[in-house]
Amino acid sequence: MSSLIYNIKHIAGILGIKNFEVQKDAIISKLVIDSRSVIDPDGSLFFALKGQRDGHGFLKDAYANGIRNFVISEAKYTRLFPDANILLVQDVLLALHTIAKYNRNQYDLKVLGITGSNGKTIVKEWLYQLLAADHNIVRSPKSFNSQIGVPLSVWEITAIHTLGIFEAGISKTDEMDALASMIKPNVGILTNVGEAHAEGFVSLKEKLLEKLKLFNDADLFIYAPEYTAGLSTDDLPGKTKFSWSKKQQADLQILFVEPIDGKNYIRADFKGIEIECLIPFSDQASVENGIICWATLLALGYTPEEADKRLEKLTRVSMRLELKNGINQCSVIDDSYSADISSLAIALDFLNLQNQHPKKTLILSDIYETGKTNRVLYTEIAALLKQKHVDRLIGIGTHISESASLFDMEASFYESTQAFIDNFPALHFNNETILVKGARRFEFERISKLIAQKVHDTVMEIDLNALAGNLQFYRSKLLPGVKVMAMVKAFSYGSGSFEIANLLQYHKVDYLAVAYTDEGISLRKAGITLPIMVMSPEPSAFDAIIRYNLEPEIYNIEILQGFIGFLKTDQYPIHLKIDTGMHRLGFEEPDLSDLLKVLTETRKVKVASVFSHLVGSEDGLHDEFTRHQIERFTAMTELISETLHYPFIRHISNTSGISRHPETQLEMVRLGIGLYGFDAALKNNTALQTVAILKTTITQIKHLKPNETVGYGRKGLLPKGGTIATVKIGYADGYSRAFGNGTGRMLIKGKLVPTVGVICMDMCMLDVTGLDVKTGDEVIVFNNELSIAQLATQIGTIPYEILTNVSQRVKRVYFYE
């Protein structure tokens, strides 16, 4: 059958909307849930979803971006755009599910459904690599596996596809039924069931049973019995079952796994015979994901020989965009391992998020397997680049080069990656953001190496998705209308400057706060347009504050009068700091009469906000004092309000205040360390994601004899001898001397190893006795397993200090999915 064409009236019928009047005929090809992520506005249907943010608040933005078709649930918006098609439904998310489910039911194709706690996306991408030679495959883009991601993925099924591979992720009970009805897998694959995303379940068994609902109607179920403990075979879904195991009898019984030159050789028993395969990766997670793919190929009927041949050719999957510094004051977004329309749109949105350079450049390869002619494909891409405000295109490949006339912008084209590299000395990159987006066969990593600054072996990786997730976690706790001021002082707690601010601006926080004027100036120069409060506005910087449209915190009469005396315009926004118990900075109650007298006698300033700082919001021991602070703050702000006769924002709640004291939200909250994954009010930081990973490498291995010493002062002693690894991080990088002599631990190949001797300026030594390690191996200083909180405990400090102490000479690399 041919692919269905959905016009707007057809969509209305699917949703059961009667007497629908078409304002403008439209063929719907794209389902959109973000007003900023628009590829084809004429063919887009915007869903005003209600979640942590209400999509109805972005209808005007979507309309401004050219969309004229909307699904909404609030009747008051039906006449907002007279020339648009408005579909009014009871539940917008249910409408999205209904349309996706309808599309899935129109096509009879084999579908592989994947769920589990970890590894879903990698298994999906590897199965795509393994099966692409035999099928035209539609699959979830990136990790689209949620109540929103799944319908957007299933909508992409057309008549050209012979196989679908979709992943499903859940965070609580009663979510999987909806995903199962849309995916309808013939083959079910369970990766594993662990503690990840377990907060919404009362037990691991409940979580397992909920996940297994995806496979209730599957013909074939592939699993490891280790992850279905407590259930009998009869309790498991699937008309046919195929098991794999490292520990017990199974259809694919793993006999042993042997590391060989960065790969893993695996032998197994299958139908009474020994078979083998080679997984081209060394880490344990990749080995398990590879075995799951091996089991899937065998269960689908591939011979052991063919499965081994394909598995050996697996390539690493990079699901994240990587933002790093480039040559000649450029920023480089490295997405050099895949190229398709969906992921290109995501990457371009991330490119648009970057405001630190005036020019945006895209290096793009040919895109394959779209089912479209080159003219249709590259016409669509040209329109997308224009819509996303790309200034310069460098196209690489024969197909995009032949389509050069379609691109109305600064553009150059090369037949191959090598041709680009040969011409590189003649090309000029300067003060621009460069997105590198290429299909794997083009080996664009060679280009990334040319235009990116060499990264020191010690790097801190910042997961921007995790930071955005933490922001949404705290937003979910706020009452409607409460604003968010995000704290980005101290180099965003050591995590970055414009890189963090750009993301926060994209996610529409209301204010940013910095400690000093120069931090605010850097953000303005990087294109940040959000209001920025400066918490320590020194008088010598008043001129710069005004020139860069920054807003000072005013904490005493002298600063206020000095600033007023400097101003030449009226109504300049200021923020008043009230001292309710911190006793650090701020106006106290006896100061209010003088403060209000000055404020009522001038028009030069206008109070944008009044705020204070909770002293012990994270600790129940201080709850009475917290209530006392709130009472004082309320009384003082009421007096200020009565005198000023105009509204201003009040804010006193910090990260832990949001978690423990909802009554302190007022008109705005200040979110600081919680953005970066730490909240002393939350047990074990439950529900927060790890944002930063600090890693380094081994420089040299040494074998010591008994009683030989290590490092300065002969402080490090190995009485029985052993093996020492010197690693490239020291106190100049922010790894404190307090971690020396075994106090600190680092992770190498999943094993915790202690420091030996004192910490040097640029390096330190670890005891790796008994471990199979070599020069160049990766060493984890902190991550989600070895947390910053653990490091803080080791030396008797707080996570703030660990994070902010990481030196700026340690390169930051930013990842975004």
Secondary structure, 3 states (H helix, E strand, C coil): CCCCCEEHHHHHHHCCCCCCCCCCCCEECEEECCCCCCCCHHHEEEECCECCCEHHHHHHHHHHCCCCEEEECCHHHCCCCCCCEEEECCCHHHHHHHHHHHHHHCCCCEEEEEECCCCHHHHHHHHHHHHCCCCCEEECCCCCCCCCHHHHHHCCCCCCCCEEEEECCCCECCCHHHHHHHHCCCEEEECCCCCCCCCECCCHHHHHHHHHHHHCCCCEEEECHHHHCCCCHHHCCCCEEEEEECCCCCCEEEEEEEEECCEEEEEEEECCEEEEEEECCCCHHHHHHHHHHHHHHHHCCCCHHHHHHHHCCCCCCCCCEEEEEECCCCEEEEECCCCCHHHHHHHHHHHHHCCCCCEEEEEEECCCCCCCCHHHHHHHHHHHHHHCCCCEEEEECHHHHHCHHHCCCEEEEECCHHHHHHHHHHCCCCCEEEEEECCHHHCCHHHHHHHECCCCCCEEEEEHHHHHHHHHHHHCCCCCCCEEEEECHHHHHCCCCHHHHHHHHHCCCCEEEECCHHHHHHHHHCCCCCCEEECCCCHHHHHHHHHCCCEEEECCHHHHHHHHHHCCCCCEEEEEEECCCCCCCCECHHHHHHHHHHHHCCCCEEEEEEECCCCCCCCHHHHHHHHHHHHHHHHHHHHHHHHHCCCCEEECCCHHHHHHCHHHCCCEEEECHHHHCCCCCCHHHCCCCCCEEEEEEEEEEEEECCCCEECHHHCEECCCCEEEEEECCCHHHCCCHHHCCCCCEEEECCEEEEEECCCCCCCEEEECCCCCCCCCCEEEEECCCCCHHHHHHHCCCCHHHHHHCCCCCCEEEEEEC
